[in-house]
C-alpha cells in the first residue's frame, strides 16, 4: 500500500510504487470500461429477443455504438498491455547538429531548437542549454545541446531523432534558387548515475578558457570542461557556465546519456531483421522530415503526414506529428505481437 509507513519513509521507493500505481490505474480503468460495455452489449442482444418492439428498436440503435466503443477499448487495452519503453518517463537530452548545407544548415539548427523550445513550453517542460557552438557568418549553430525536463518528455519526443531536411531560398541567394540543407536531431533519454557505470579512471578531463560569449570574467578563467571517455572515444565539452563544476556536471549528463543510448542501440541491433522491417530501425541516418518553405509544407516521410502551416509547426505546434508517430509505431508493435502468436 502506498500509505504504508515504511514506503512513505523512503522517497525513492515511494516514487517507484506511485509510478507503478499510476500506470496500472489507466489499465484498470480501461478494462472496467471494456467489461461494462460488453455487459451492455449482452443486455442489448437479449432485448432483441423480447416481444416489446420499442425495446428492440432502442437496442438496434445502441448496439452498433456499443460495438464500436468495445473495439476502441479493445485497441486501447492492447496498447496498454504492450511492453513499456523503460525510458518513456525520462527527461531528454536534445542534440541538434548542422549537416550538409553550410550557413543554411546552421541557421536551421537554430530554427529547430526554437521549435522544440516552444513545444516544451506548451507542455510545461523546462529547457536548459547545456552547450552550444555558434556557426558564425550569418548566425545559427554548428551544434546545440539542451536538457528538456518534464514528465513523459522522452515518450513524446523519441521519434524526432533523424535527419530533418529544409528547402528554402537563402538570404544570400541573389538568383532566388531553392537550397536544400540537412540537420541531424538526436533525442537521448537522460541517464541516471545508476544506469551507466563510469569508471573515473577511464575519463580524461581537460579544462580551458571559454571561447563563447559571456564577457571577460568568463574568458579569463579555466571554466570550460572537455571530458573524453577513453573506452569509447566519446568527447563532450561544456562552456556555457562560469563555474567549472557546473560545466563538468552538465558534460557528465551528456556523456551518461550518450553511453546509455549506445547501450540501447546495441540492444536494438540484436533484434531480428523481420522485427526491424515491421517497426523501423529508428536510425538517425534516415531522412525523416522535410520543411519546404516555398510550398509552406512540412512532411514526415515515415507516415506520409503533411502540414501546410510551416510557420505554426516551427512555432512549436508539432503535436499532430507526435500523436501520429506514436500511433504509427504502436500499431507496428501490435502487428509484431500479432504476427508472433
Secondary structure as the mmCIF struct_conf table of DSSP 4:
data_model
#
loop_
_struct_conf.conf_type_id
_struct_conf.id
_struct_conf.beg_label_comp_id
_struct_conf.beg_label_asym_id
_struct_conf.beg_label_seq_id
_struct_conf.end_label_comp_id
_struct_conf.end_label_asym_id
_struct_conf.end_label_seq_id
TURN_TY1_P TURN_TY1_P1 UNK A 2 UNK A 3
HELX_RH_AL_P HELX_RH_AL_P1 UNK A 5 UNK A 8
TURN_TY1_P TURN_TY1_P2 UNK A 9 UNK A 9
HELX_RH_AL_P HELX_RH_AL_P2 UNK A 11 UNK A 47
TURN_TY1_P TURN_TY1_P3 UNK A 48 UNK A 49
BEND BEND1 UNK A 50 UNK A 51
HELX_RH_AL_P HELX_RH_AL_P3 UNK A 53 UNK A 81
BEND BEND2 UNK A 82 UNK A 82
HELX_LH_PP_P HELX_LH_PP_P1 UNK A 83 UNK A 85
TURN_TY1_P TURN_TY1_P4 UNK A 86 UNK A 89
BEND BEND3 UNK A 90 UNK A 90
STRN STRN1 UNK A 92 UNK A 98
BEND BEND4 UNK A 100 UNK A 101
TURN_TY1_P TURN_TY1_P5 UNK A 102 UNK A 102
HELX_RH_AL_P HELX_RH_AL_P4 UNK A 103 UNK A 123
TURN_TY1_P TURN_TY1_P6 UNK A 124 UNK A 124
STRN STRN2 UNK A 126 UNK A 134
TURN_TY1_P TURN_TY1_P7 UNK A 137 UNK A 138
BEND BEND5 UNK A 139 UNK A 139
STRN STRN3 UNK A 141 UNK A 149
BEND BEND6 UNK A 150 UNK A 150
TURN_TY1_P TURN_TY1_P8 UNK A 151 UNK A 152
HELX_RH_AL_P HELX_RH_AL_P5 UNK A 153 UNK A 157
HELX_RH_3T_P HELX_RH_3T_P1 UNK A 158 UNK A 160
STRN STRN4 UNK A 162 UNK A 169
TURN_TY1_P TURN_TY1_P9 UNK A 171 UNK A 172
TURN_TY1_P TURN_TY1_P10 UNK A 174 UNK A 175
STRN STRN5 UNK A 178 UNK A 189
HELX_LH_PP_P HELX_LH_PP_P2 UNK A 190 UNK A 192
TURN_TY1_P TURN_TY1_P11 UNK A 193 UNK A 195
BEND BEND7 UNK A 196 UNK A 196
HELX_RH_3T_P HELX_RH_3T_P2 UNK A 200 UNK A 202
STRN STRN6 UNK A 203 UNK A 208
BEND BEND8 UNK A 212 UNK A 214
HELX_RH_AL_P HELX_RH_AL_P6 UNK A 216 UNK A 219
TURN_TY1_P TURN_TY1_P12 UNK A 220 UNK A 220
BEND BEND9 UNK A 221 UNK A 221
STRN STRN7 UNK A 224 UNK A 229
TURN_TY1_P TURN_TY1_P13 UNK A 230 UNK A 233
STRN STRN8 UNK A 234 UNK A 238
BEND BEND10 UNK A 240 UNK A 242
HELX_RH_AL_P HELX_RH_AL_P7 UNK A 244 UNK A 269
TURN_TY1_P TURN_TY1_P14 UNK A 270 UNK A 270
BEND BEND11 UNK A 271 UNK A 271
HELX_RH_AL_P HELX_RH_AL_P8 UNK A 273 UNK A 279
TURN_TY1_P TURN_TY1_P15 UNK A 284 UNK A 285
BEND BEND12 UNK A 286 UNK A 286
STRN STRN9 UNK A 287 UNK A 292
TURN_TY1_P TURN_TY1_P16 UNK A 293 UNK A 296
STRN STRN10 UNK A 297 UNK A 300
TURN_TY1_P TURN_TY1_P17 UNK A 301 UNK A 304
STRN STRN11 UNK A 305 UNK A 307
BEND BEND13 UNK A 308 UNK A 308
HELX_RH_AL_P HELX_RH_AL_P9 UNK A 310 UNK A 314
TURN_TY1_P TURN_TY1_P18 UNK A 315 UNK A 316
HELX_RH_AL_P HELX_RH_AL_P10 UNK A 319 UNK A 339
TURN_TY1_P TURN_TY1_P19 UNK A 340 UNK A 340
#
